[in-house]
Structures are given as C-alpha cells and as structure tokens.
Amino acid sequence: MIVCSCNVLTDHDVRSAVTATDEVARSAKQVYGCLGCSAECGRCARTIKKIITEALGACARECCEGCPHTAAHAAVEGIGADIAA
C-alpha cells in the first residue's frame, strides 16, 4: 500500500527502513532519511509513525516503559493504551 504519494513510499518501504538499520528509526523524519527523501506535504507522517510502532512491536513498548512522556504521546497520536501499558 502506498503511504506517501509525494515520494511513492509503500508500507513495505517504511517497515524495511525501520528494521534494516542498527539505529532504529523512530520518527517519520528518520524514516525519510533512511530512504533518501524528505517529507513534502506531511500528510503521511501519522501513518508512518503507526507503521513504525507496529514494526517495532514489543521493542517499542519496552523502550517506552516508564517514560513519563509515553502516555502524552499516545494520547496525542491516537495510539492505543497498549503502548503506554
């Protein structure tokens, strides 16, 4: 599925960028950097963040555990409480 029509990026491209590097991409900006492009209109940023969270799975929850900002970020981004728990 195309998630960024400006740069013609697919969900597979985003997942590959997240899992293929030693330094984990945790933001849309980092994913764009890994893929050699940059955000144009920005409408895909929320979808990219959701794909990042799904791709990291338990790792994302473990890394965020105990972070005082996790609940606030989850509420703002509309991500379920399972990340904050």
Sequence and secondary structure as in RCSB ss.txt:
>XXXX:A:sequence
MIVCSCNVLTDHDVRSAVTATDEVARSAKQVYGCLGCSAECGRCARTIKKIITEALGACARECCEGCPHTAAHAA
VEGIGADIAA
>XXXX:A:secstr
 EEETTTTEEHHHHHHHHHSSSS   SHHHHHHHTT   SS TTHHHHHHHHHHHHTHHHHHHHTT TTHHHHHH
HHT  HHHH 
